[in-house]
Amino acid sequence: MSIVIYAVIDFPPEKVDEFLTEGGAFITGALSQPGCLNYDWSKDINQPGRVRVFEQWADEDALRNHFSGQWFAGMGGHVGKYGPLSMDASKYRVDLVEPVMDENGAPRPDFFTA
């Protein structure tokens, strides 16, 4: 079972590029942590000022360690520095992972291996 965090942060549009550039160390730091499977911040090209965050952690222990570590603490300060207008973050427990396409290359909305 892994844990996915998905967040949306809205900033004044003129601050997004600098936020992302200056935040590179926090991304690199989080990716170096045990149990970090993915950690990405990206600019939403359809919503000026919006940053989307995607994280995947191996388990609760990995996420707990991240939350108590320097990279999470630093990231919080970094977000605050750029004056977020809003933020929404949720975590998801992932109990089953499958490819979108089946063995014939067809996209499948159902979970076909379960």
C-alpha positions in Angstrom: 0.0 0.0 0.0 1.4 3.4 -0.9 0.1 6.9 -0.1 -0.5 9.6 -2.6 -0.7 13.3 -1.7 -2.3 15.6 -4.2 -2.4 19.3 -3.5 -3.3 22.5 -5.4 -1.8 25.8 -4.3 -2.8 29.1 -5.8 -0.3 32.0 -5.8 -0.3 35.4 -7.3 0.5 34.4 -11.0 3.6 36.6 -11.1 5.2 34.6 -8.3 4.8 31.0 -9.6 8.0 30.8 -11.7 10.2 32.0 -8.9 8.4 29.8 -6.4 9.1 26.7 -8.6 12.7 27.7 -9.4 13.6 28.5 -5.8 11.8 25.3 -4.5 14.0 22.9 -6.4 16.1 22.0 -3.3 12.9 20.9 -1.4 11.9 18.6 -4.2 15.4 17.1 -4.5 15.6 16.8 -0.7 12.2 15.0 -0.5 13.1 12.7 -3.3 16.2 11.6 -1.4 14.2 10.5 1.6 13.6 6.7 2.2 10.2 5.7 0.9 9.7 8.7 -1.4 8.5 7.2 -4.7 7.6 10.5 -6.4 7.6 14.1 -5.5 6.7 16.8 -8.1 5.5 20.4 -8.2 4.2 21.6 -11.5 2.8 24.8 -13.0 -0.8 24.5 -14.2 -0.8 25.9 -17.8 -4.6 26.3 -17.7 -4.8 28.2 -14.4 -2.4 31.2 -14.0 -0.9 31.1 -10.5 -1.8 27.5 -9.8 0.8 24.9 -8.7 -0.1 21.2 -8.5 1.7 18.9 -6.2 2.0 15.1 -6.5 3.7 13.0 -4.0 3.8 9.2 -3.6 5.2 7.5 -0.4 5.8 3.8 0.1 3.9 3.7 3.4 2.9 5.7 6.5 6.3 5.4 8.1 7.9 7.1 5.1 5.3 9.9 5.1 5.7 10.3 8.9 9.4 10.7 8.5 8.9 13.2 5.8 6.5 15.3 7.9 9.0 15.4 10.8 12.0 16.2 8.6 13.8 19.3 7.3 12.4 19.1 3.8 8.8 19.3 4.8 9.5 22.1 7.3 11.5 24.0 4.8 8.8 23.6 2.1 6.2 25.0 4.5 8.2 28.1 5.0 8.9 28.3 1.2 5.2 28.2 0.4 4.5 30.9 3.0 7.2 33.2 1.5 5.3 33.4 -1.8 1.9 34.4 -0.3 -0.4 31.5 -1.2 -3.9 32.6 -1.9 -5.4 29.2 -1.2 -4.3 25.6 -0.7 -6.1 22.3 -0.7 -4.2 19.0 0.0 -5.5 15.5 0.3 -3.9 12.1 0.9 -5.0 8.9 -0.6 -4.3 5.3 0.5 -3.6 3.2 -2.6 -4.5 -0.4 -2.2 -4.5 -1.5 -5.8 -2.4 -0.3 -8.7 -2.9 -1.4 -12.3 -2.0 -0.1 -15.8 -4.6 2.0 -17.6 -4.2 -0.1 -20.7 -4.9 -3.9 -20.8 -2.8 -6.5 -22.5 -4.3 -5.5 -25.8 -3.6 -1.8 -25.5 -7.2 -0.8 -24.7 -7.8 1.7 -22.0 -9.8 0.2 -19.1 -11.8 2.1 -16.5 -12.3 -1.0 -14.4 -9.8 -2.9 -12.3 -9.3 -5.8 -14.5 -6.7 -7.8 -12.6 -8.5 -7.8 -9.3 
